[in-house]
Amino acid sequence: MKELFGTSRVAPELSASLPEGRRVYAIGDVHGRLDLFAALAAAIEDDDQACSPAQTSIVLLGDLVDRGPDSAGVVAFAREWQRRREVRILAGNHEEMFLKSFESTDILRQFLRHGGRETLFSYGVDPEEYLAATAEQVQAMMHQVVSEDERAYIAGFEGMVVLGDYVFVHAGIDPAQPLDAQSEANLRWIREPFLSHDEPLGFVVVHGHTIADEPDVRTNRIGIDTGAYASGRLTALVLEGDERRFIETVRAEDGTITTRAF
């Protein structure tokens, strides 16, 4: 558990900015929570409309799938949003496991242990058939319910996005390597030595992957995975010029979803 959950703290200031006229909304790990994702997208549209005109980019930090109840719906929603907006999507470790599970039963078993079962159900795998199936039979079911087009779309997710002084990745980077030498494994899976690195990087990394109770703001990185699949809270970071703020959608026990900005 210690390697999954980070400890949140707030740094007094960040030395980073976006070019004039740019605005970015970065969204943390959705993990199948279409309810929170759709509500946050609506809040972002309202916020962007209320602000001064800008070239707006939306960056999804990866891990759209697994654990939550509607991964297929999340991917479909992101795909449709991309048709109307500049939405850039990063590949997370869960997308990697999902795609590799179509060919490797070893990775399939790992995928299923980490929320992949819910993903398969969302695409139409029958729960009763799944429970009686071998790994090879589950793979066959996956090929039936997840189209090649869908798999190709997910495989096209990006590894890194650089905008102004910000670098957007799923998990983090190896602080000892330049950006153009970062491996896919580090971008999708790394925790240490990235999380404990407190020296300047020359840019600020915006990432998900490691859960914290609140946005984890350091002088060289901002983590915005607030554990949506379990906490019922999905967080977006808003960047403009040298300013930053947050928008969050929260699902209450009675099912209502509220939005807070801070």
VENZI-V491583 format. One record per backbone hydrogen bond with DSSP energy under -1.0 kcal/mol. NH is the residue of the N-H (numbers start at 1). CO is the residue of the C=O. E is the energy in kcal/mol with one decimal. If there is no record, write none. Layout:
nh:NH co:CO e:E
nh:NH co:CO e:E
//
This chain:
nh:5 co:1 e:-2.1
nh:6 co:211 e:-3.8
nh:11 co:217 e:-1.2
nh:16 co:14 e:-1.1
nh:18 co:241 e:-1.9
nh:22 co:19 e:-1.7
nh:23 co:55 e:-2.2
nh:24 co:239 e:-2.4
nh:25 co:57 e:-2.4
nh:26 co:237 e:-2.8
nh:27 co:59 e:-2.7
nh:28 co:235 e:-2.5
nh:31 co:63 e:-2.6
nh:32 co:64 e:-2.7
nh:33 co:30 e:-1.3
nh:34 co:32 e:-1.5
nh:37 co:33 e:-2.3
nh:38 co:34 e:-3.0
nh:39 co:35 e:-1.6
nh:40 co:36 e:-2.4
nh:41 co:37 e:-2.7
nh:42 co:38 e:-2.0
nh:43 co:39 e:-2.0
nh:44 co:40 e:-2.5
nh:45 co:41 e:-2.4
nh:46 co:42 e:-2.3
nh:47 co:43 e:-2.5
nh:48 co:44 e:-3.0
nh:49 co:45 e:-2.1
nh:50 co:46 e:-1.8
nh:51 co:47 e:-1.3
nh:55 co:21 e:-3.4
nh:57 co:23 e:-2.6
nh:58 co:86 e:-2.6
nh:59 co:25 e:-2.8
nh:60 co:88 e:-2.8
nh:61 co:27 e:-2.5
nh:67 co:115 e:-1.4
nh:68 co:66 e:-2.4
nh:70 co:32 e:-2.2
nh:74 co:70 e:-1.9
nh:75 co:71 e:-2.5
nh:76 co:72 e:-2.3
nh:77 co:73 e:-2.5
nh:78 co:74 e:-2.7
nh:79 co:75 e:-2.4
nh:80 co:76 e:-2.2
nh:81 co:77 e:-2.7
nh:82 co:78 e:-2.1
nh:84 co:81 e:-1.2
nh:85 co:81 e:-1.6
nh:87 co:85 e:-1.4
nh:88 co:58 e:-3.2
nh:90 co:60 e:-2.8
nh:91 co:158 e:-3.1
nh:96 co:92 e:-1.9
nh:97 co:93 e:-2.3
nh:98 co:94 e:-2.3
nh:99 co:95 e:-2.4
nh:100 co:96 e:-2.3
nh:101 co:97 e:-1.6
nh:102 co:99 e:-1.1
nh:103 co:100 e:-1.4
nh:104 co:100 e:-2.1
nh:108 co:104 e:-2.0
nh:109 co:105 e:-2.2
nh:110 co:106 e:-1.5
nh:111 co:107 e:-3.0
nh:112 co:108 e:-2.7
nh:113 co:109 e:-1.6
nh:116 co:111 e:-2.2
nh:119 co:115 e:-1.1
nh:120 co:116 e:-2.4
nh:121 co:117 e:-2.3
nh:122 co:118 e:-1.9
nh:123 co:119 e:-1.2
nh:124 co:121 e:-1.1
nh:125 co:120 e:-2.4
nh:130 co:126 e:-2.6
nh:131 co:127 e:-2.1
nh:132 co:128 e:-1.1
nh:133 co:130 e:-1.4
nh:138 co:134 e:-2.4
nh:139 co:135 e:-2.2
nh:140 co:136 e:-1.8
nh:141 co:137 e:-2.2
nh:142 co:138 e:-2.4
nh:143 co:139 e:-2.2
nh:144 co:140 e:-1.3
nh:145 co:141 e:-2.0
nh:146 co:142 e:-2.5
nh:151 co:147 e:-2.2
nh:152 co:148 e:-2.6
nh:153 co:149 e:-2.1
nh:154 co:150 e:-2.2
nh:155 co:151 e:-2.4
nh:157 co:154 e:-1.8
nh:158 co:89 e:-2.9
nh:161 co:168 e:-2.1
nh:163 co:166 e:-2.3
nh:165 co:17 e:-2.5
nh:166 co:163 e:-2.2
nh:167 co:204 e:-2.6
nh:168 co:161 e:-3.6
nh:169 co:206 e:-2.3
nh:171 co:187 e:-3.2
nh:177 co:174 e:-2.1
nh:181 co:178 e:-1.9
nh:182 co:179 e:-1.3
nh:187 co:183 e:-2.2
nh:188 co:184 e:-1.8
nh:189 co:185 e:-2.3
nh:190 co:186 e:-1.5
nh:195 co:191 e:-3.1
nh:197 co:194 e:-1.1
nh:204 co:165 e:-2.5
nh:205 co:220 e:-2.2
nh:206 co:167 e:-2.9
nh:207 co:222 e:-2.4
nh:208 co:170 e:-3.0
nh:210 co:208 e:-1.8
nh:211 co:4 e:-1.6
nh:212 co:225 e:-2.1
nh:216 co:223 e:-2.8
nh:217 co:9 e:-1.1
nh:218 co:221 e:-3.2
nh:222 co:205 e:-2.9
nh:223 co:216 e:-2.6
nh:224 co:207 e:-2.5
nh:230 co:227 e:-1.5
nh:231 co:227 e:-3.7
nh:232 co:228 e:-1.6
nh:234 co:249 e:-2.3
nh:236 co:247 e:-3.1
nh:237 co:26 e:-2.8
nh:238 co:245 e:-3.4
nh:239 co:24 e:-2.9
nh:240 co:243 e:-1.9
nh:243 co:240 e:-2.5
nh:245 co:238 e:-1.9
nh:247 co:236 e:-2.3
nh:248 co:260 e:-2.6
nh:249 co:234 e:-2.3
nh:250 co:258 e:-2.8
nh:251 co:232 e:-2.5
nh:252 co:256 e:-3.1
nh:255 co:252 e:-1.8
nh:258 co:250 e:-2.6
nh:260 co:248 e:-2.6
nh:262 co:246 e:-2.3
//
